[in-house]
Amino acid sequence: MLSRLASRALRPHAVAAGLTASAAAGAGAALCNDDCIPSLSYGWPQDGALSSFDHAAIRRGFQVYRQVCSSCHSIQYISFRNFVGVTHDEAGAKKLAEEFEVTDAQPNDDGEMFERPAKLFDRYPGPYRNEAEGRAANGGALPPDLSLMTKARHGGIDYVFALLTGYADSPAGKDLLPGLYYNPYFAGGAIAMPPPLMDGQVEYEDGTPATVTQMAKDVSQFLAWCAEPEHDERKKFGVKAVTVLALGIGITAYYKRLRWAPVKTRKITYME
């Protein structure tokens, strides 16, 4: 009788242990079936709750993007005004914008569309006028826009950095089609983009050595900023909001005690 009761008592624990083991086995099987290596967590200056972007790295990253990445990839959700106070001052951002010609949104007096120098409110122009031109220039493949790339990929900024630095010779037994390159961090391990970075490819204005790792780090932080240009301001606002809420709670607590103190401390005496 006692053994029967003990077996019934242990049965739920055995079922729970079995489910846990099955879940662990399933997770392991899923990882074994992945067709790419997950990127590591490298730790970035902006990861802390009260931390901001490294603006020097963003400036260097923009230089890498402009000289290397912009020939194929766009950042269509970034306007020139977003650079003000981050990579350029206002005069520098205006000068940068004037280097590009954009089609005005409104026709001229003759009803014809015309081109003009870009202004701060214009979006940063991409390398192609439309999707068809982009596909025609890349053998049918359209290079993705990079504005939200760190949000669109699992791993975020860590994935971008790992991808840029992860090119290697393909292992034995893995044959690649012509025009593909081996990168274990890319899904399937075969990527059409050739290694974009080489040591000394960019000459940084601040004198930082332009190694592959340094350029990958800088452009990864630049793309993370592109995905969240309001990042620093949002955290500043959060600090202000928490401070105001804390003061409000303190004042409310004091007022509550002040108003209720006479009621809670009163003494009622009943007389016959």
C-alpha positions as CSV (number, residue, x, y, z in Angstrom):
1,M,0.0,0.0,0.0
2,L,2.8,2.4,1.0
3,S,4.7,1.6,-2.2
4,R,1.6,2.3,-4.3
5,L,1.1,5.7,-2.6
6,A,4.8,6.6,-3.1
7,S,4.7,5.7,-6.8
8,R,1.6,7.9,-7.2
9,A,3.3,10.8,-5.4
10,L,6.5,10.5,-7.6
11,R,4.6,10.2,-10.8
12,P,4.0,14.0,-11.4
13,H,7.7,14.6,-10.8
14,A,8.7,11.9,-13.3
15,V,6.4,13.4,-15.9
16,A,7.8,16.9,-15.3
17,A,11.4,15.5,-15.6
18,G,10.5,13.7,-18.8
19,L,9.0,16.9,-20.3
20,T,12.1,18.9,-19.3
21,A,14.4,16.3,-20.9
22,S,12.3,16.3,-24.1
23,A,12.4,20.1,-24.3
24,A,16.1,20.1,-23.8
25,A,16.5,17.4,-26.4
26,G,14.3,19.4,-28.8
27,A,16.3,22.5,-28.3
28,G,19.5,20.7,-28.9
29,A,18.2,19.1,-32.1
30,A,17.1,22.6,-33.3
31,L,20.5,24.0,-32.7
32,C,22.1,21.0,-34.5
33,N,19.9,21.6,-37.5
34,D,20.7,25.3,-37.8
35,D,22.4,26.2,-41.0
36,C,24.6,28.9,-39.6
37,I,26.6,29.8,-36.6
38,P,24.9,32.1,-34.1
39,S,26.8,35.3,-33.5
40,L,28.3,36.0,-30.1
41,S,27.3,38.8,-27.8
42,Y,30.2,41.2,-28.1
43,G,28.9,44.0,-25.8
44,W,28.5,47.5,-27.2
45,P,28.8,51.0,-25.6
46,Q,25.0,51.6,-26.0
47,D,23.9,48.4,-24.3
48,G,23.6,49.8,-20.8
49,A,20.3,51.3,-19.5
50,L,22.0,54.8,-19.2
51,S,24.6,54.4,-21.9
52,S,24.7,56.2,-25.2
53,F,26.2,55.5,-28.6
54,D,29.8,56.1,-29.2
55,H,29.5,59.1,-31.6
56,A,33.1,58.9,-32.7
57,A,32.5,55.3,-33.9
58,I,29.3,56.5,-35.6
59,R,31.3,59.1,-37.5
60,R,33.8,56.6,-38.6
61,G,31.1,54.1,-39.4
62,F,29.4,56.6,-41.7
63,Q,32.7,57.1,-43.5
64,V,32.9,53.3,-44.0
65,Y,29.4,53.2,-45.2
66,R,29.8,56.1,-47.6
67,Q,33.1,54.8,-49.1
68,V,32.4,51.1,-49.1
69,C,28.8,50.1,-48.6
70,S,26.9,52.9,-50.3
71,S,27.8,51.6,-53.8
72,C,25.3,48.8,-53.3
73,H,23.2,49.4,-50.2
74,S,20.9,52.2,-49.3
75,I,19.8,53.8,-46.0
76,Q,16.5,55.0,-47.2
77,Y,15.0,55.9,-43.9
78,I,17.8,58.3,-42.8
79,S,17.5,62.0,-43.7
80,F,20.4,64.4,-43.8
81,R,19.0,66.2,-40.7
82,N,19.5,63.0,-38.7
83,F,23.3,63.6,-39.0
84,V,23.2,67.0,-37.3
85,G,24.8,66.7,-33.9
86,V,25.9,63.1,-34.5
87,T,28.3,62.9,-37.4
88,H,28.2,66.5,-38.6
89,D,27.3,69.9,-37.3
90,E,24.5,71.7,-39.1
91,A,26.8,73.5,-41.6
92,G,28.6,70.2,-42.4
93,A,25.3,68.3,-42.9
94,K,24.1,71.0,-45.3
95,K,27.3,70.8,-47.2
96,L,27.0,67.0,-47.3
97,A,23.5,67.2,-48.6
98,E,24.5,69.6,-51.4
99,E,26.8,67.0,-52.8
100,F,23.7,65.0,-54.0
101,E,21.1,65.8,-56.6
102,V,17.5,64.7,-55.8
103,T,14.3,65.0,-57.8
104,D,12.0,67.6,-56.2
105,A,8.6,66.5,-55.0
106,Q,6.9,69.3,-56.8
107,P,7.1,70.1,-60.6
108,N,8.4,73.4,-61.9
109,D,6.2,76.1,-63.5
110,D,6.3,74.1,-66.8
111,G,4.9,71.0,-65.0
112,E,8.2,69.1,-65.4
113,M,10.0,67.3,-62.6
114,F,13.5,68.7,-62.0
115,E,16.6,67.9,-59.9
116,R,18.0,70.1,-57.3
117,P,20.8,69.9,-54.6
118,A,19.5,68.0,-51.6
119,K,18.5,69.7,-48.4
120,L,18.5,68.6,-44.7
121,F,14.9,67.3,-44.9
122,D,15.7,65.0,-47.9
123,R,16.4,61.3,-47.5
124,Y,20.0,60.0,-48.1
125,P,19.9,58.9,-51.8
126,G,20.5,55.3,-52.6
127,P,22.8,53.9,-55.3
128,Y,19.9,52.9,-57.6
129,R,16.9,54.8,-58.9
130,N,14.5,51.9,-58.5
131,E,14.4,48.2,-57.6
132,A,14.7,47.1,-61.2
133,E,17.9,49.0,-61.7
134,G,19.3,47.5,-58.5
135,R,18.5,43.9,-59.6
136,A,19.9,44.5,-63.1
137,A,23.2,45.7,-61.6
138,N,23.5,42.7,-59.3
139,G,22.5,39.7,-61.4
140,G,18.9,39.7,-60.3
141,A,19.6,40.0,-56.6
142,L,18.6,43.2,-54.8
143,P,21.0,44.4,-52.1
144,P,18.9,45.0,-49.0
145,D,18.4,48.4,-47.4
146,L,20.5,48.8,-44.3
147,S,18.4,51.4,-42.4
148,L,16.8,48.7,-40.2
149,M,19.2,45.8,-40.7
150,T,20.1,45.5,-37.0
151,K,16.4,45.2,-36.2
152,A,15.6,42.8,-39.1
153,R,18.2,40.1,-38.2
154,H,18.4,37.9,-35.2
155,G,21.4,38.9,-33.2
156,G,21.1,42.5,-34.4
157,I,24.4,44.5,-34.3
158,D,26.3,41.3,-33.2
159,Y,25.1,39.5,-36.4
160,V,26.3,42.4,-38.6
161,F,29.7,42.5,-37.0
162,A,30.1,38.7,-37.1
163,L,29.0,38.6,-40.8
164,L,31.5,41.3,-41.9
165,T,34.4,39.6,-40.1
166,G,33.3,36.0,-40.7
167,Y,34.4,35.3,-44.2
168,A,36.6,32.2,-44.5
169,D,37.6,29.4,-46.9
170,S,34.9,26.9,-47.3
171,P,35.5,23.6,-45.4
172,A,36.2,20.4,-47.1
173,G,33.0,18.9,-48.6
174,K,31.1,22.1,-48.9
175,D,31.1,23.1,-52.6
176,L,29.9,26.6,-53.4
177,L,28.3,27.7,-56.6
178,P,30.3,30.3,-58.7
179,G,29.9,33.8,-57.4
180,L,29.2,32.7,-53.8
181,Y,31.5,33.1,-50.8
182,Y,31.6,31.1,-47.6
183,N,30.5,32.8,-44.4
184,P,29.4,30.5,-41.5
185,Y,27.3,33.3,-40.0
186,F,25.1,33.7,-43.0
187,A,22.1,31.4,-43.4
188,G,23.2,28.4,-45.5
189,G,26.8,29.5,-45.3
190,A,26.9,30.8,-48.9
191,I,26.6,34.5,-49.5
192,A,26.7,36.4,-52.8
193,M,28.3,39.5,-51.3
194,P,32.1,39.3,-51.6
195,P,34.2,40.3,-48.5
196,P,33.5,44.0,-48.4
197,L,36.4,45.1,-46.1
198,M,40.1,45.0,-46.4
199,D,42.8,46.4,-44.1
200,G,43.6,50.0,-44.9
201,Q,40.6,50.3,-47.3
202,V,39.5,53.6,-45.6
203,E,41.7,56.4,-44.2
204,Y,40.0,57.6,-41.0
205,E,39.9,61.3,-40.5
206,D,40.8,60.9,-36.8
207,G,43.8,58.7,-37.5
208,T,42.3,55.4,-36.2
209,P,44.0,52.4,-37.9
210,A,41.5,51.0,-40.4
211,T,41.7,47.3,-39.8
212,V,38.9,45.0,-40.9
213,T,37.8,44.5,-37.3
214,Q,37.8,48.2,-36.6
215,M,35.8,49.1,-39.8
216,A,33.3,46.3,-39.1
217,K,32.9,47.6,-35.5
218,D,32.4,51.2,-36.6
219,V,30.0,50.5,-39.5
220,S,28.0,48.1,-37.2
221,Q,27.5,50.8,-34.7
222,F,26.6,53.2,-37.5
223,L,23.9,50.8,-38.7
224,A,22.6,50.3,-35.2
225,W,22.3,54.1,-34.9
226,C,20.4,54.2,-38.3
227,A,17.9,51.8,-36.8
228,E,17.4,53.9,-33.7
229,P,18.5,57.5,-34.3
230,E,16.4,58.6,-31.4
231,H,18.2,56.2,-29.0
232,D,20.1,58.7,-26.9
233,E,17.2,61.2,-26.7
234,R,14.9,58.4,-25.7
235,K,17.1,57.4,-22.8
236,K,17.5,61.0,-21.7
237,F,13.7,61.4,-21.7
238,G,13.4,58.2,-19.7
239,V,15.7,59.5,-17.0
240,K,13.7,62.8,-16.8
241,A,10.4,60.9,-16.7
242,V,11.6,58.5,-13.9
243,T,12.9,61.5,-11.9
244,V,9.6,63.4,-12.3
245,L,7.6,60.2,-11.3
246,A,9.8,59.7,-8.3
247,L,9.2,63.3,-7.1
248,G,5.5,62.9,-7.8
249,I,5.3,59.7,-5.8
250,G,7.2,61.4,-2.9
251,I,4.9,64.5,-2.9
252,T,1.8,62.3,-3.2
253,A,2.9,60.2,-0.2
254,Y,3.6,63.3,1.9
255,Y,0.3,64.8,1.0
256,K,-1.6,61.6,1.8
257,R,0.0,61.4,5.2
258,L,-0.7,65.1,5.8
259,R,-4.4,64.8,4.9
260,W,-5.0,61.5,6.7
261,A,-2.9,62.1,9.8
262,P,-5.7,63.8,11.8
263,V,-8.1,61.0,10.9
264,K,-5.7,58.2,11.7
265,T,-4.4,59.7,15.0
266,R,-7.7,60.9,16.4
267,K,-8.9,59.5,19.7
268,I,-12.6,58.8,20.1
269,T,-13.9,58.8,23.7
270,Y,-17.4,57.6,24.4
271,M,-19.1,59.3,27.4
272,E,-22.0,57.8,29.3
